[in-house]
Amino acid sequence: MRKAAFNKHLESLELEDLKTELTYLFDHLPEVKAYYKMELGSDEVRAKMYIELKKKIAKCFATRSKRRPRRPRIRKVNSILSEAKKAAIFDHEMGDVYLYTAEIAIDFMKDYDFYSEVLTNNITKNYEKALKCIQSSLTKDLFEERFIALYERLHYDPTLKRSLKIIEQSIFDKG
């Protein structure tokens, strides 16, 4: 169905029919419920959802063995992030989640001495997405301390640190 046909259908509905249609969608489609939970929910509700989201992401990097760590589940992290992006309302909240993902990946890399191209690419992509979200919402000041802490964590990998700084300069110098 095209958008024009959908709009025509909506215009043909009475107010009561529209209410019942929205109620039906809310009850039967989890995506609609999640959207309205984010849109109409309070800051506390959204904060709670993002805390749960961060816990899911952290589980993807959890491992039991320090000697032979399990590879992080990057594909699962990406699917979690894409689902969250669909339901997200405010850019700075998604920027926070992307930045958290980059931070936890850097901690994993450092703690387990685990270096891979896939993990490095994930860090740079999530950092870039975080910066773009933060730039679009004009909330760089809220995240400045976390940027500094992130760069301090990267003292062991100057190449990654340099590439992240280049990304930061390219994004914030544009705006």
C-alpha positions as CSV (number, residue, x, y, z in Angstrom):
1,M,0.0,0.0,0.0
2,R,1.3,3.4,-0.9
3,K,1.3,6.3,1.5
4,A,-1.3,8.2,-0.6
5,A,-3.7,5.3,-0.4
6,F,-3.1,5.0,3.3
7,N,-3.8,8.7,3.8
8,K,-7.0,8.4,1.8
9,H,-8.0,5.5,4.0
10,L,-7.3,7.5,7.1
11,E,-9.4,10.5,5.8
12,S,-12.3,8.2,5.1
13,L,-12.4,7.0,8.7
14,E,-14.5,8.6,11.4
15,L,-12.9,9.6,14.7
16,E,-14.3,6.5,16.6
17,D,-13.1,4.2,13.8
18,L,-9.7,5.8,13.9
19,K,-9.5,5.3,17.7
20,T,-10.5,1.6,17.4
21,E,-8.0,1.1,14.6
22,L,-5.1,2.6,16.7
23,T,-6.2,0.6,19.8
24,Y,-6.2,-2.6,17.7
25,L,-2.7,-1.8,16.3
26,F,-1.4,-1.0,19.8
27,D,-2.7,-4.3,21.2
28,H,-1.5,-6.5,18.3
29,L,1.7,-5.0,17.1
30,P,4.7,-4.8,19.5
31,E,6.4,-2.2,17.3
32,V,3.4,0.2,17.7
33,K,3.3,-0.4,21.4
34,A,7.1,0.3,21.7
35,Y,6.8,3.4,19.6
36,Y,4.0,4.9,21.8
37,K,5.8,3.8,24.9
38,M,8.8,5.9,23.8
39,E,6.7,8.8,22.4
40,L,4.2,9.2,25.2
41,G,6.3,7.8,28.0
42,S,8.0,9.9,30.6
43,D,11.8,10.4,30.8
44,E,11.9,7.8,33.5
45,V,10.2,5.2,31.3
46,R,12.6,5.9,28.4
47,A,15.6,5.9,30.8
48,K,14.6,2.5,32.1
49,M,14.2,1.1,28.5
50,Y,17.7,2.4,27.6
51,I,19.2,0.8,30.8
52,E,17.7,-2.5,29.7
53,L,19.1,-2.0,26.2
54,K,22.5,-1.3,27.6
55,K,22.4,-4.5,29.7
56,K,21.5,-6.5,26.5
57,I,24.5,-4.9,24.8
58,A,26.8,-5.6,27.7
59,K,25.8,-9.3,27.7
60,C,27.0,-9.6,24.1
61,F,30.5,-8.7,25.3
62,A,30.4,-10.8,28.5
63,T,32.8,-13.7,28.7
64,R,33.8,-16.1,31.5
65,S,37.4,-16.9,30.6
66,K,40.1,-14.3,30.9
67,R,42.6,-16.6,29.2
68,R,40.4,-17.6,26.2
69,P,37.7,-15.0,25.9
70,R,34.6,-15.6,23.8
71,R,34.4,-13.4,20.8
72,P,31.9,-10.5,21.2
73,R,28.6,-11.0,19.5
74,I,28.9,-8.1,17.1
75,R,26.0,-9.2,14.8
76,K,23.7,-9.4,17.8
77,V,24.8,-6.0,19.0
78,N,24.0,-4.6,15.6
79,S,20.6,-6.1,15.5
80,I,19.8,-4.8,19.0
81,L,20.9,-1.3,18.0
82,S,18.9,-1.4,14.8
83,E,15.8,-2.3,16.7
84,A,16.4,0.4,19.2
85,K,17.0,3.0,16.4
86,K,13.5,2.1,15.0
87,A,11.8,2.9,18.3
88,A,14.0,5.9,19.3
89,I,12.5,9.3,19.6
90,F,15.4,11.5,20.6
91,D,18.8,11.5,18.9
92,H,20.8,12.2,22.1
93,E,19.4,9.1,23.7
94,M,20.5,6.9,20.7
95,G,23.8,8.8,20.8
96,D,24.2,7.7,24.4
97,V,23.6,4.1,23.5
98,Y,26.0,4.1,20.5
99,L,28.7,5.8,22.6
100,Y,28.1,3.2,25.4
101,T,28.5,0.4,22.8
102,A,31.8,1.9,21.7
103,E,33.0,2.3,25.3
104,I,32.1,-1.3,26.2
105,A,33.8,-2.6,23.1
106,I,37.0,-0.7,23.9
107,D,36.9,-2.1,27.5
108,F,36.5,-5.6,26.1
109,M,39.4,-5.0,23.8
110,K,41.6,-3.7,26.6
111,D,40.6,-6.2,29.3
112,Y,40.9,-9.3,27.3
113,D,43.7,-8.1,25.0
114,F,41.4,-9.0,22.1
115,Y,42.1,-7.3,18.8
116,S,40.2,-7.9,15.7
117,E,39.3,-5.9,12.6
118,V,35.6,-6.6,13.2
119,L,35.7,-5.3,16.7
120,T,37.7,-2.2,15.6
121,N,35.2,-1.5,12.8
122,N,32.4,-1.9,15.2
123,I,34.0,0.6,17.6
124,T,34.6,3.2,14.8
125,K,31.1,2.8,13.3
126,N,29.3,3.1,16.6
127,Y,31.4,6.1,17.6
128,E,30.6,7.8,14.4
129,K,26.9,7.1,14.8
130,A,27.1,8.4,18.3
131,L,28.8,11.6,17.2
132,K,26.2,12.2,14.4
133,C,23.3,11.7,16.8
134,I,24.9,14.0,19.4
135,Q,25.7,16.6,16.7
136,S,22.2,16.6,15.3
137,S,20.7,17.1,18.8
138,L,23.3,19.7,19.8
139,T,24.2,18.0,23.0
140,K,28.0,17.7,22.7
141,D,28.5,19.3,26.1
142,L,26.6,16.5,27.9
143,F,29.0,13.9,26.5
144,E,32.3,15.8,26.7
145,E,33.6,14.0,29.8
146,R,32.8,10.6,28.2
147,F,34.8,11.5,25.1
148,I,37.8,12.4,27.2
149,A,37.5,9.2,29.2
150,L,37.2,7.2,26.0
151,Y,40.4,8.6,24.7
152,E,42.1,8.0,27.9
153,R,41.1,4.3,27.7
154,L,42.8,4.1,24.3
155,H,46.3,4.9,25.4
156,Y,47.3,1.4,24.4
157,D,46.0,1.7,20.8
158,P,47.2,5.0,19.3
159,T,46.0,4.0,15.8
160,L,42.4,3.6,16.9
161,K,42.6,6.7,19.1
162,R,43.8,8.7,16.1
163,S,41.1,7.4,13.8
164,L,38.4,8.2,16.4
165,K,39.7,11.7,16.8
166,I,39.7,12.2,13.0
167,I,36.0,11.1,12.9
168,E,35.2,13.5,15.8
169,Q,36.9,16.4,14.1
170,S,35.2,15.7,10.7
171,I,31.7,15.6,12.3
172,F,32.0,18.5,14.7
173,D,33.9,20.8,12.3
174,K,31.0,20.4,9.8
175,G,28.4,21.6,12.2
